[in-house]
Amino acid sequence: MAMIDKAAALGTVLTRTKTLAMGHGIELCTFKKDRSVLIIRTGPDNFSVSQNGFEQAYYTESAKGLRSLIKRLLKREFPRSNKVRLRAISPEDGPS
């Protein structure tokens, strides 16, 4: 688990999603871990994105639409955060 700048989070997430194996993912959390965005690769070009914070929502997105979705969710879930927790998720981790 690492703390990264929110300004660099979008680029970091998009870079890491390109190399994710099927079923693996990335979780973005606030410092207090009370809000999160979970991105999991479900297919060669598909991702499931789960928003858990101010709003609870579930999205299915292609790699092309992922950038705008993540950008929108970062603004909505982490409005006053300067740092974001980044954690790699594997299928063995189970639901958190």
Summary of the structure (lengths in Angstrom):
residues: 96
radius of gyration: 12.1
end to end distance: 14.3
largest distance: 33.8
contacts: 266
relative contact order: 0.28
helix: 32%
strand: 38%
